[in-house]
């Protein structure tokens, strides 16, 4: 069938070219219309239901709102879990659906159930459906802030004070108050940005919502005999417009409006509440009316200063890059219409990450194509051969985009990564085809045209090429079987790699032979025309150096390979020696397997998103005032770091259903400076220790240290000096970093500081250690002069030596965490996307969590704390922390029903006083053009700001009586839940735990923890209480279990395909044994990465992870590819009657060049990924674990294919032939 396709293509060469031109155009069209994101959305398929009930406790929210809604949602088809959380004033439910359920179908089913549950809701509570956005839909955050403007050009805005560039006038600062900025955000900016295509919602955060506040004096109410209810009925009744149809006059029709909306404080003050003896009693007679902030449960802080802004949520399934561009376009349109000087400033922009990630992969793909073409040029010595590959590779990439467009796959790190790791393999088919056609054209072929020779050569290698590509594709089947997070993460890579391989296979058997027949020259052809002879001679002269270089490379390869393969198959003993050596190498590699844990394990290395997300959590009892103070201090601390460009913190929640954060939880965006611009403020210890030794000698010569005591300075002393110096210098460099200095000035300052600190520490340690500073010889003032002279003399020499380096990302995160550590605050440093995925996938921010289920929250918390204590004892546990959910201070009013009945007071009346007079209630909203502001009524602050004042609050009773509240209620202080969480209606609390994966893997730690808890906690649990493990490890365990089953099945399928192709067990085993040797090479490469310099992309071991196993799966298919082509030749020769050992040698010599070429292209094409530094190259941390096994495995697999496979074939095939003959 393959040969038939080749024949058809070669007979219709022009048609093939036209078809591929159209295919290329389709690929270009798909490339420009494929959605682009940084990484796949690995969040759960979920729908959010949100319910707001202002002023109500978590218990009220849970019992009366969330629980009735939750039990209604459980009956929806294809629901996996129903998770809910009840907090102060609001609650929300996450309905998790199976991954294959349509998102909008799920929303429709939830909406139906919400309508059914509405009848069970308390008065005034209307649950709403969350926006049609996913958990990672927060693509753009911004602040609305004051800036500067030119008085004569007010539409221009500037961030810093100065002069106007247009006319030189001094810029004027805009001075809008925080509540004015929030009003602008709520009623202008928010809705305009929401109109951008692809935006699901724009939510406001920070600042103050303007509110009209009516503070009533209860004593005045008593004096005028006015009930509180009369006041809020009067206010409500004084805030409305009406219409009265129309009136005709003079042939004109007039629309009739009755205008009665409240517009100002005066309007509220002059509302009549009651009339007494013809004298009206106004609201202003009963209390005060003022403007103030509405009750809020969220705040925003920019570099320690209160701010206001918003977050843009992208609609489900949309193109984030396009959505952000649309939002920016709307901002550009809106800005000239904002008040003078006011600016919209983004502080989190997902497009930055997207551009960095895609630019990295674009550069990688370009470099890989260039490397592949260069290798062809070196090995074949023909520009035309390289040109074929240079044309074929981009076409194969474009074909991949056609496939992506057809199945709706977006472009991101993983999907582009699939193409990146496939480049080297894609080119293999083209290399083998081009090399074979080139070789046949150079051999005598009298009587055959170039087209006939090219067709014959293509048919010779076409079937094994296509079969080898099929094996590579089949090897990737296990990746398609992955589910959950692993499936969402790696399936895009599997799809694009498969598309690329299919495209490469089709191009190799169709387009490559056609291009070869046009572009490759026939050296045996005699040219008759004068012009053609001249052109041929010119091309021959120009191509002579390349041909000689290629011939030289081929000669070197065959010369080096010939004695090795001849020795390997010399006799039975040498063959057995090769096999024994292979077994020995395999045995030596066993300690590197996952079973021995010499290489760590993890689920997935996190993507370096650039920005960090700092998420400290306060104790449940913290107030919003305390939370704001803590956040401002931490933001100021982090903003001082030279590696940090901007810090914007959010506490509490934004006004969106996708943000359930309580007051005590911060989400602080820490924007990081480009790592290339980081100052070199970290000290290299090795170089410093040598410098200390030199300084000791210098100080000894200067008489500051006696020779006797200098001789006693040892390695421990030097280490202590270096440790103290590094700590002091680091603090000083961070605190006094001055961005206005030039790089040279700053680094000179660093060198001076460094030397002075080192000298001071050295003298201080010698003094404290009793080594005897000879102060008799040199006084303190002279010591200072000496130290200054030494520092000045040595500083220029430091300039030419490397004593300083930049911090790496891990060190910076540790430093930021330590600098912001405060009592009662639990710091968590993560990344924006990663956090949203973890929180919404399992509700747990750490890799491992334990959910404790039960009926009583206090008992649940007690069990969780005991589990925390047990986890602390386990090896590898880092910072286990049990939620303290029951420590929120409550002030509870217990109504004495009998006492209330004695006065004829209804419970509702007492509750109304508690809710309205004490807590305050929004009665209505003003309508001021486009803007709406609430009107709140409440008792005056001094009458409700302590318990004694609350006790004196009067409750109206029948017959004009007013009863003090203390006679009707019992007021108690007691702790209660800050939030109530449930899963499938079962109450639970969580224990968070991080794990040192260098010590123990996540899955292994869970097994250890499970065993420990089953022995010490489980037997003591009361009936109805249990615990379950959750967190990131679930994704790792799920992927591991699935791969454990599917990979062996896939290997068996490869086994079967090899047998069906060759019908020879010896050929099958000889090819198949490349797989274990590829595994060996991959493991050694993983281990060696930690010893490769960081500048070359190393410096750390590549841990076993799902990404690494995906790399091995890709490797196994590639590893057998070269063996297939080699054994195909070998079988052909042996079946033709050639002696087996001679056939092994000849086939090896014939195939050594294409095998080395394909290996070189595969390995060198991965070099851009291998050399990328994870600290500076976005996406490298995800792609490198996939590339490393292939890089190392191809080396060992090539050795196995060129030496071990022929040797095994020469051992097994005679036995196979003997069995067949019998």
N, C-alpha and C positions, 0 to 999 in steps of 0.2 A: 504493500500500500504506500509506504514512504517513497519507494523508488518510483512508483507511478506518479506521485505528486511531483517529484523532481523532474521527471520526463515532461510532464504537462507544462511546468513552469519554464523549462528550458526551450520548449517549442513555442511558447507565447511570452517571450521576454518583455516585449513592449507593454503588453497587457499587465504583467506583473508589476512593472515600474509604475504604470498609471494607478493601479490599485493601491500601491504603497504610498503614492503621493497623496491620494485621498485619505488613506489611513493616517498619514502624518498630519494632514490638515484637521482631521477629526480629533487626533490626540492634542493638537495645539488648542483647539476649541475647548476640549475637556479640561486641559490644564488651566486655562484662564477662568473657568467657571466652577471649579471644584472648591467647595468651602474650605477655609483654612483655619486651623486652630493649633494651639501649642501641643496638646495631647488629647487622646480620646477621653470622652466623658465616661468615667468608670463608676459614676454614682448609681444609686438604686433608681429603678423605675417607680417613682412615687408621686402621690398627689397629697397636697397639704390642705387641711381644713383648719381655719383659724377662727377663734371666738374671743370677742372682747367684752369684758364685763367690768368696767372701771370700779376700782375701790374694793373689789372682792378678794378674799384670801384664796390661796391655792386649794384649801379644803373645799370652799364653796364652789370654786370653778370645777374641781374634780367631780364632786358628788352631783352637782346640778346641771353641768354642761358637758364636760368631756366624757364621763362614763356613759351617759345615754347615747351620745354620738358614737362612741367606740363600739358599743354592742350592735349598733345599727350597721356599722361598716364591716363587721366580721362576716356578714352574709354575702358580700360581693364576690362574684366568681374570680378565680385566679389571684386572690390576695394571699401574699405570703405572711405578712405580719401587719398588725395595727399597733403602732407605737404612739404614745401620747405623753404630753407633759403639761401639768397645770402649774401656773405661776401666779404671782400677784397681778391681778387685773386682767389676765388673759390666759388662754390655753390653746394648744394646737395638737393636731393629730397628723401623723405621717402614715399614710396607707401605702404599704410597699407591695407592688404588684410583681408578678413574674416578668422576666426580661422581655419575653416575646409578646407581651400585651401592648396593644397600641396605646400611646400616651393619651390621646384625646378620647378614645373609647373609655379609658379608665376614668377620666375626668367626668364624662357623662354619667357613668354608673355611680360615682360618688355624689354627684349633684342630685341624682334621683333619691339616694338614701338621705341626703341632707334635708330634702323637702319632707320626707317621711318623719324625720326626727324633730322637725321644727315645732311640732305640737307639744313636745316634752321640754322645750326650752323655757327658762324663766322669762318673765316679761321684760322686753327691751333687748334681749339677747338674740342676735341674728347671726349664726355662723356663716362665714364666707369661704369661698374656694380660693386657695392661694393662686398666685399668678401662674400662667402657663410657662414656667421656667424651671430648669433643673437646679439641683443643688449647687452646681458650679456656674450658674448663669450670671453671677455678679461680675461683670466684665469691665466696669468703669466706675470709679469713685471720684468725686470732685468736691471742692469747697467753693462756696460763694463768699467772697471776701472783699474788703476795702482795698483800694489801690490809689493811684495818683492819676491826675488828668491835667491836660493843658487848658487853661481858661478860654483860649480862643479856638481850640480844637477838642471839644469835650468828648467826641466819640473815640478818641485814642486813649488807651489805658496803659499804665506803666506800673511795674511792680515795686520800683524803688524811687525814692525822692530824687529830685534833680531839676534840670531845666528842659523845657520843651525843645525837641530837635527841629521843630518847624519854625518857631519864632524866638526861641531863647527865653521865653517867660518861665518863671519859677512854677513848677508843678504844684497843684493843689491836691491835698489829701481828701478822699471821700471819707466821711465820718458817720456812716450809718451804724445805728445800734444793732446789737446782736439780734434782737427780736425783729428789727426791720429787715435784716438780711434773711432771717427765717421766713418772714412773710413773702419776700421776693422769691425765695426758693419754692415755697408751698404753692403760690398762686400764679407765678409767671414761669420760672425756669422749669419746674417739674413737669408741667403739662406740655410745654413746648418741646422738651426733649422726649417726652413720651410719644410724640407724634412721629419720631424717627422710625423708619421702616425697620422691623426686626426687634423693636423694644417691647418687652412685655409689661414692664412697670418701672417707674422711677420713684424711689422712696426717699423721704427726707430724714435727716438725722442731725442732731445737735441744735444749738441755739435755743431760743424760747418762742413758743407759740403765744402770740398776743391774746390776752384774755381781759374781759371787763369783770372786775371783781367787786361784788357787793358784800361788804362786811357789816353784818347786822349786830346791833347792841341789844341783847335780850332784855336788859333792864328797861330800855326805851320801849321795846315791844310791850312789856308789862305795864309800863306807865300809860301807854296809849290804848292798852287792851286790844292789841293787834296780834293775832296768831301768826306764826311763821308761814303757814300755808297761804295766808292772804297775801303775803309779800311775793312769793314766787308765782302765785296765780296772777297777780297784778302785772308782774314783769312779763310773763308769758303772753298775757292778753294785750300788752302794749307793743308787741313786736310783730306786726303783720301788715302786709299790703293786701288790698282787695281789688276786684274788678266788678263793674256794674254794666257790662255790655256796652251799648253805644247810645248817643243822643244826637238827634238831627237838629241842625240850626242853620238857617240861611242856605239850605241846599248842601250843607257839609255834614259829614258824619264824624263825630268826635268819640274817640275811645275814652271810657271813663275809668279812672284809677283812683283808689283811695290809698294815699301814701301814709304808712304808719310804721315802717321799719325803723328800728333804733339805729342812729348814726354816730352818736357821741356819748360821752360821759354825762353831759347835761341832759340828754334825752332820758337816760336812766334815772338820774337824780330827780327829775320832775314828773316821774310816774306817780299817779295818785293811787294810794293803797286803800285809804278809807276816808270817809268824811265824818267829822264830829262837830255837831252844832254849826254846820255851815262852813266849817274850816277844814280844808283838805289836808290830809296827812300824806306827805310825799315820802318817797324812798329816802331822800336825803335827810329827812327828819328822824329816820330810824337807824341810820348807819352811814357809812362812807362808801363812795363809789370811786374806783381808781382803775388804772391799767396796770397789769402785771403779767407774770409768766403763768401759763397753764401748768398743771401738774405734769411732770415728765418722768420718763423712765429710760432716758438715754441722753448721752452728751457726746460732743466731738471736741477734740483738742488737737491743735496743730502746733507742734514744737512748744508745748506748754501753755499755749494761749487758747481760750475758748473759741470755737469756730462753728460754722453751720455748713451743711452741704447735702449731698445726696448720693445714691447708688443706683446705677442703671442695671436692670436685669434683662438679659437677652431672652427672647422667645425660644421655646424648645425647638431644637433642630435647625436653627438658623446659623448663618455664617458669622461667627464672632468678629472677624476682621471687618467685614462689610458693615455690621451693626455699629461697631465703634467708629468707623469712618462716617457713617450717617449721623451719629451723635455729635461728632466733632463738627460736621457741616452745620448742624442745627445750632451749635454753640456759636459758630462764626456768624450765622445769620442773626442770632438773638443779641449778641454782645453790644452792638451799636444802640440797641433800644433800652439797655439797662441804665440805671442812674449813673451819672458821670463818675468815672473812677472805679466802679464796681466790676470785679473780674470773676470769671468762672475758671478755676484752676484745678486740673486733674491731679490726683496724688496716687491713684492706682489705675493703670492702663494696661489691660491684658494684651493689647496689640504689641507692646514692647517685647513681651515674652514670645509672642507668636513670631515676630520678625526675627528675633535672635535665633530661635529654634530653626525656623525654615531657612534663614540665611546660612546657618551652620551646615545644614544638609545640602543646600544648593552648592555651596563651596565644595563640600565633600564629593558630591556627584560629579561636579566639573573636574575635580582633581583625579577622581577615579577613572573617568573617561580618558583624560590625557595620559595617565599612567598606562592604561591598557593599550592605547594606540602606540605609545612609545615602546612598549615591550614587543609588540608585533613588528615594529620597525627594526628593532635590534635583532630579533631572532630570524626574521625572514628577509630583511635587507631590501624590502620593496616599499616605496612610498604608497603604491597603489593598494598593497595589502593593508597598510595602516589606514588608508582612506576608507576602505571597505568597513573596517571595524569602527572607525570614527563616525561613519554614517549609520551603521547598524545600531550602535548603543543608544544614541538619542531616540532613534525610532522605537526601540524596545521600551524605553522609558515612557514615551508618549503612548504606546499601546497600553501600558499599565494604567495611565490616567483615563484611557477610554473605559477600561474595566471598572475603575473606581467610580467613574461617572455613572455607569450603567447600574451598579448596585448601590449608589448613593453613599459612597465612602468618602469622608472628608480627608483633606490633606493635613497631616500632623506629624509629629516626631516619629511615631511608630509606623504609620503607613509609608512615609518617605524613607524611614529606616529600612523597611523591607526591600525597597528598590536599591538602597545604598549597599546592603550586604549581598544583594543579588548581582551587582555589576560584574564582579570578578567571575561569577559562575555563568552569567549571561554570555560573556565574551568567549567562554570555553568552547561552546558549540561553533561559533564563528571562526575561532582559531583553528580548531581541528579541521573544519571544512576548508578554510582558506589554505592552511598548510598542506593539506592533501592535494588540492587542485594545483598549487604551486609546484609541489614535488613531481606530480604527473606531467605537468607542462615541461619541466626541465629534463625529463627522461625522454628517450627516443620514442616517437609515435608517428612514424611515417604512414601516410595514407589517411590519417585522422585530422580533422579540423580542430581548431581550438575549442569550438563549441562541443564537439563530440568528446574530446578529452575531459573537458570540465564536467560534462554530464556523467561520464564513466567514473571519474574521481568522486563526484558528489554522491553517486549511488553506492559507491564502496563504503563510505563512512556515514551516509545518511541514516540508515536504520539504527546502528549502535548509538549515534548521537541522540536521536530522538528517544531511544529507549533509556539512555543515561539521564536525559532531562526528565523523563517520566518517573524514574527512580527518585530524583531529587524532589519532584513534586509530591510523590507518594510519601516520602519521608516526613513531609510537613503536615500530614493528616493529624497527628496528635495535637498540634496547636489548634486546629479547628475544633477539636473536641473540648477544649477548655471552656469553662463556664464562669459566671460571676465576674469578679474584678479582673482575674487573669485573662478570661476570655475577651472581655471588652478591651483590655490593654493590648493583647498580642494577636487577636484575630485580624486587625487591620494590617499588621506586619505580614501575617501569613497570606492574606489575600493579595497584597501588592507583590510579594515575592512570587506567589504562584502566577499572577498575571505576567510578571516580568519573565519568568521561566518559560511559560507557554509562548509568550511573544518571541523570546529568543529562539525557542525550538522551531517555531513556524518560520521565522526569518532565516534561520540557518539552512532549512531545506528548500526555501523558495527564493528569497531575495539574494542571499549570499552567493549561491551558484550563478545567478543571473549577473550580478555585479562583477563577479570574478571573470565571467566570460567576456565582459566588456573591458574591464580595467587591467587585468593581469596580462602581462606580455608573454609571448611564446618564444623562448630563446632559440628553439630549433627551427623556427620559420625563417626562410630566406626571403628578404625583401627585394623587390625588383625596381621599384621607382626610385629616382634619385632623391626626391624630397623625403620619402619614407626612410631611405638609407641614412640620410643626414640626420633626421630626427632621431632615428634609432641609435646612431653613434653618439649624438649629444646626450641622450638619456642614459646611454650605457656609461659614458664618461662621468656624468653627474652622479649616477647611482653606484659607481664602482666602489667608493669607500664604504658605503652601507652594505653592499653585497659581500665585500671582503670581511667586514666586521661580523656579519651574520654567519658567513661560512666559518670564520674563526670560532665563534661561539659554538656552532654546531660541532666543529672538530674537537673543541675542548670537552664538550659534554660527552661525546661518544668515546673519546680517548680516556676520559676519567671513568666512564661507566663500563667500558669493555672488560678491563681486568677484574673489576668487582664482580660482575655477573658471571664471568668465566670461572673465577675462583669459587663462587657460591654454588655453581652446578657442576663442579669438577668431578665429584664422585659422591657416593652416598654419605660419606662421613662429613664432607663439607656442607652438604645439604642439612644433615642432622645438626651440625654445629650452628648453622643459621637459625634453625628452629629453636635450638636450646638457648641461643642468645636472645631470641625474641621472647621466649618464656621468662628468661631472667629479667629482661627489661620490664615485662608486664608485672612480674612479682615485685620489683623495686618500686613500682608506681602505686601499688596497693595502698600504702599509707596516705596517699593524696586523695583517696576516694572519700565520699561523704561519711562513710561508716567510721572513719578514724578521727574525724573532726579536726584535722590539722589545717583545714581551710574552713573559715566561718560560713555561716548560713544566714540568709535573710530572704524575705519574700520578694522585694523589689527595691532596688536603689531608688531613692526619691529624686524626682526631677528638680534640678536647681532652677527655681522660678525667678531668681534674681532678688525680688523683694522677700522679706521675712514677715511672719505674722507672730507678734508677741502676744501671748494669751494668758496673762496672770489671772488667778482666781482668788477673790477675797472670801473671807468667812461669810456665811449667810447673813449675819446680823449687820453687815456694813451698810451705812447709809449712802445716799447718792453724793452727799457733800464730802464724806470721807473718801469715797471712790474717786471723785474728781481730783481731790488733792493728791492721792497716790498716783493716779494716772499722769497728772501734770508733772510730778517729780520724776517719774520714770521716763517720760517722754523727753524732758530736758536732759537727763543723764545720757540717754541714747543719742540724742541729737548732737552731743559734743564729740562723738567719735568721728575721726576723720574719714572712716570708710562709709559713714552714713550720710546720705544726702538730705533726707527729710523723714520726720517721724510724725505720723498722724494717728491719734488714738481714738477709739470709740468705746464707750462703756454703755452697757445696756443694749437696747435694740433700736434699729431703724424702724420706721413705720411700714413694715412689710411682713407678710406671713412667713417669709423665708428666713427671718432673723429672730430666733427665739431666745436671744441672750438675756440673762438676768442682769440686774444692776451690778452685781459683784463680778461679772465677767468682762474683761477688756478684750478688744480686738484691735491691736495696734499695728498698723502698716509701717514697716521699717524699710524705706527705700535705700538700696545700696548703690554706692558709687561704682562706676565701671572698674572692675578689678585691675585693669591696666593702669589706673590712676591712683591706686592705693599707695600711701607712703610706706617706705621701708622702715618701719618702726619696731620690728621684731629683731631680736639679737640671736645670732647663730652661736650656739653654746661651744661647739668644738673650737672655732676660731677664737672665741673669747678666752677659753682656758689657756690657750697658747699665749695670748696677749697678757693674761694675768701673770704667767711665769716670767715673761719679759719685764713687766712692771716691777715684780718683786726684785729682780736683779737691779733694775734702775734705782729703786728706792733704797736698796742696800748700798749702792755706790754713793747715793746722796746722803747716806748716814741716817736715814729715817727709820730703817730697820737694821738691827745688828746682824752681822753675818752668822753669829751663832744661832740666833732664833730663825733666821731665814732658812737655815739648813733643815729645820724641823717642819717646814711647811710641806704637807703631803697632799695627795689627790683629794681627800675628803675636804680639806681646808679650801682648796681651789674650787671645788664644786659648790661649797657653801657661799663663797664670794660671788661666783657667777650667778647663783640662784637669787641672792639678795640684790645684785646689780640689775639683773633682768627685770625683777619685780618693780624696783624703784624707777628704772628708766621707762618701763612700759606705762606706768601711771603718769609720769611727767610728760611723755610724748603724747599721750591721749589728752591730757588736761590742757596743755598749752600748744596744741597743734594750731598753727596759724596758716590758713589757706591763702593769705595775701602774700606770703613769701614765695619766692621762686623755688623750684625743686632743688637747685644747687644750694641756695641759702638755707633752706629747711634742713637739708641733709648735713650741711656743715654744723648747724645748730645741734642736730642730733649727735654728731660725733663729739662735739665739745661736752654736751651733757653726759654722754655715755662715759667719756674718759674721767670727768670729774666725779661722777657717781662711783665708778670703779675704783678710783684712787681713794675716795673717802671710805668706801666699804673695806678696802684693803687695810687702811690704817686703823679703822675702827675695830676690825676683827683682831688685828694684831694686838691692839691695846687691851681689848676685852679678854683675849686669849692669854694674856700675860707674857707675850713674846717680847715686850719691852721696847716701846718707842723711846728713843734716846732724846728726851726733851731737854736734857742738860745741854746737849750739843746744838739742838735746833729748837728755838722757841716757837710758840703757836703762830705768831705773825710771820716768822720766817717759813714755817711749814706751809702756810697759805700761799706765800710767794712761790715756794718751790713747786707746789702742786700746780699752780697756774702755769709756771714755766714748762713743766713736764707735759701738761696737757697741750699747750700751744705747740711744743716741738713735735709731739707724736701725732697730732691731728692730721697734718698733711699726709703722713704715711698711711693713715687709715683710708684715705680717699682712694687709694689704689688697691685696697684689699677689701674683700667682701666680709664684713662683720654684721651687716644688716640684711634683712629680707622682709618681704611683705607678709602679713598675717594670712593664713589660709582661712577659708570660710568657716571651717569647724572651730578654729581658735577664736574667730570673731564672735561666733554664736555663744561660745562658752564665756567669753569676756563680757558680752552684753548681758547674759543671764546673771553672772556674778555681780556685775555693777548695779543691777536693778533689784537685787535681792532685798526684801524687806520682811520684817516680822509679820506673820499672819497672812502672807501673800504666797501663793503657790505658782511659780513661774512655769510656763510651757512655751517653748520656742518652736514654731512650726512654719508652714508656708501657706499662703492664702488658698490655693486650689486644694492642696493636700488636706488641709484642715476641713474644708467643706465636704470633701469626699469621705473622710473618716467619720466626721460627726453625723452625716446623714446616712452612711452605710450601716453603722452599728451603734451610733450614739456615743461612741467612745473615741477620745482623742489619742489614746496610746495604742501601741501594737497589741497589747493584751488587756482585757478587762474581764471582770467577773461580775455577773448580774446576780443579785440576791433577791429572790422572790418570796413573798409572804403576804400576810394579811395586815399586820400591825407595823407601821413605819418605824416606831421606836425599836421594836425587836429586830426589824430588818437592819437598821443602822448598827445595832449592837453586834449582830452576826458579821456585818461587813467590816467592822473595826477588828474583830477577832481574825478574820481572814487577812486583813492588812498586816497584823502582827505576825502571822504565820509566814506570809510571803517575804517579810523582811529577813527571815532566817535562811532563805533559799539562795543558792549560788546563782549569780547573774541577775538577780532582781535589782532594779534601780527605781528608787522612790515610789514604792507602792503607796497608794493614797485612797482611803475610803471616803466617799462623799459624806459630809456631815449635813444631812438634809433636815435635821430636827432642831437646829440651833437658831432659828429665826425668832427674835422676840415678838411675842404677841401680846396685845392688850385686849382682853376679852370682857365683854359686857354680858353677864348672865342675868336675864330678866326674871324677876320674882313675879310669877304669874298671879299668885294670890294677892300680893300687894297691889299690883296694877289693877286687878279686878275690883279691889276694895274702893279704889278711887274712880272706877268706871273708865279706866284708860285701856284702850286696845293695844295689843302688842305692836300693831302696825304703826301706831302713833309714836311709841317709844323708838322703834327702829327708824322711823322717819327723822326724828330728832338726831339720832346717832349718825345716820347717813348724810343728812343735809347740813345740819347745824355744825357738827363736828368735822365730818369728812369733807363737806362741801359737795355741791352738785351743779353740773352744767344744766341750766334751765332751758336755754335756747341759744340761737346763733344770730348775730347781726348779719345783715346783707349789705355790704359796702362795695357796690360794683361787682367785681369778680371775686372779691375777698370775703371770707366768712370768719367771724371770730366768736368764740363762746362767751356766754355770760354766766358767771358762777356766783352762787350765793352761799354764804357761810357765816358763822359767828366770828366776831373779832378775835384776833390771835391771842390777846392777853386773857381771853375768857375760855381758851381751850388748849393752851400750850403746856398744861401739867395736869396731873390726875386730880389734885384738889380743886382746880378750876372746873374740870369736867364734872365733878360730883355736884357742883352748884348749878349746873345747867338746868333750867326749868322746863318741865314737860306740861303742856296744857291739858287740863282735865275738864270734864263737863262742869257746868255751873260756875264757870269763870275761875276755877282753882288753877294754880300752877304748882306742881310738885317737883321738888329737887330730884335730880336723876339718881342720887345716891340712895334715895328711899325706894327706888323701883328696880335698881340693878346692883349686882355685885361685880365690882371691877377687879380683875386678876391679871397679874403679869405671869406669863408662862411661855416656855419655848414651844415652837411649832415648826412645821415643815416650811422651808423656803420654796420648795417645789415638790410636786408629786409626779413621779414617772410611772408609767405602766406599759406593759407589752401584752397585747391580746387580753386586755382588761386586768392582768395580774400586776399588783404593785411590786415595784422593785427599786433597789438602789445599786450603785456601781462601785466597784473597786478598780482603780486605774493602776496599771503597772507597766513600766518600761523594762526592757531587757537588754543586757550587755550581750549582743549577738556575737562578739568576739569570744565570749566565754561559753555560751550555750545558745543553740538555735531556738527560735520561737516555739516550734512544735515540740522540741525536746523539753523546753522549760514548762510548757503547758502540761506535758505528761508528768513531769516531776511535781508540779504544783497540784495537779489532779490527785496524784497518789497521796501527797501530804495532807491535803484537805479532806480526802476521803477517810484518812486514818484519824485525823484530829478534830475535824469540824463536823463532818457528816453524822457521826453517831450521836452528837449532842443536839442536833437540830430538832426543834419542836415539830409536831405534825403540821403539815401544810406549808412548811418552809423548805426551800431548796435553792441551789445555786447552779449557774451555768456559765461556761467560759465563752467569751466573745472577743471581738477585735480583729486586727489585721491578720492574726495567725490563721483565722478561719479561711481566708482566701488562699494562704499558702498551703494549708492542709488540704483544701479542696483541690487545688491544682496538683499537689503532690500525689494524692490518691488517684486522681484521674489519669495522670501521666504514667503512674505505676502500672495501670491496666492497659492503656492505649499504646504506649511505646513498644512493649513486647509484641503486641498484635501487629503493629506497623512493621517492626523488624521481620516478623514472620511473613508478612505480605511481600516485603522486599526479597526475602529468601525465595519465596514461591515465584516471584517475577523473574528472578535471576535463573532459576531452574527452567522455567518455561522458555526463556530466551535462548539458553545455551544447551539445554537437555543434557547437562553434564554436571554431576555432583562435585567433581574435582574443580571445575571452573567456578562453580557457585561458591564453594568454600574458599577458594583462593581469593576471589574478589571480596567476599563478605568479611574476611579477616582484616580488611582495611579499617573496618568500623572500630573494633577495640583499640587498634593502634592510633586511630584518630583521637579516640577518647584519651589515651595516654598523653599525646601531645597537647591536647587542650588542658588537661589537669596540670601538666608541668608549666604551661604558659600562665595559667591562673596563679600558680604559686610564685613564679618568677617575677610577676608584675610588681611585687612589693620591693624588689631589689633593683628595678629599673629606675633611673633618675626621674624625678618629677617633671623635669623639663622635657623629657621624652615621653611623657604621658603615663609614667608609672608612679611608684612611690607607695603603693598600697596593693594588698592582695585582692583579687576578684573573688568575692564570696559566692558560694553556691546559692543560687536564687532561681526563681522561675525564668528570669531573663537569661541566665546562663544555660539553663536546660533547653530553652528555645534555641540558643546558639548551638548546643550539641545536636539537637534534632536537625537543624540546618546542615551541620557538619556531616552527619552520617550519610545523608544523601549525596553530598559533594564528594565524600571520600571514595565512594565506589565508582564514581564517574570515570576516572582515569583507568581504573582497573578493568572496566567493561570494554573500553576500546582496545586496551592492550591484550586482554584475553581473547577478544574477538579475532585479532590478528593471529594470535598464538594457536588457537583452535583451527583456524583456516589452514595454517602451515602444517600442523600435525596431521590433520585429516587429509592433507594433500600428500602425505607420505614422508615428510621431512623428519629426521630423527629428533626426538623430543628435546634433548639438551641443546642441539644446534638450533632448533626452532625457538627455544627460549632466548638464546643469545641474539639471534637475528631479529626477532620480534621486539626485544627490548631495545636494541640499537636503532630500529626503525622508529619506535614510538617514544624514545627518550626525549627528543626535542619537543614534540607537542605536549608531552606530559609535564615537562619542566615549564613550558610556556604557560600552560593552563594554571599550574600551581603558582607560578610567579605572578600572573595577573590576579589570581584570587587573593594571594597574600598581599601583594603591593597595592592592590585596589583598596585594601582595608587599612593601609598605613595612615591615611588622613584621620580615620576614626581612632586608630591606636595611638597616634601622636597627640591627639587633642587632650588638653588639660581640662579636667572636670571643673576646676575652679573658675575657669574663664570661658569655657565653651559650652553654651547651653545645649542640652541634649546628649552631651558626651557620656554623662553618667548612666543614661539609659541604653545607649547604643554600644558602649564599650563592652559591657558584660556579654552582649550577644556576639560581638566580633572576636573577642579574645579566644574562645574555644576554636573557632574556625582558623584564626591566625596560627595558633600553635598546632592544632590538629592536622592541618594540611601539610605541615612539614613531615610529621611522623607518618601520615597516610601516604605521602609520596614515596618515602623510603620503603614502606610496606608494599606499595604497588609495583615499584621498580625492582625490588630484591626479594622480599618475602613471598609475594604472590607467585612470581615465576618459579621460585624454589618449591613452594607447596604444590604447584601444578605439576612440576616435574616429578614430585614424589607420588602424588595421588593418581595422576592420569594413567600411568602404566597399570596400576592396580585396577582402576575403573575399566580399562580396556580388556584386561584379563578376565574380569568378571563378566563383561558383556560377551566375550567370545565363548565363555562357557555356557 
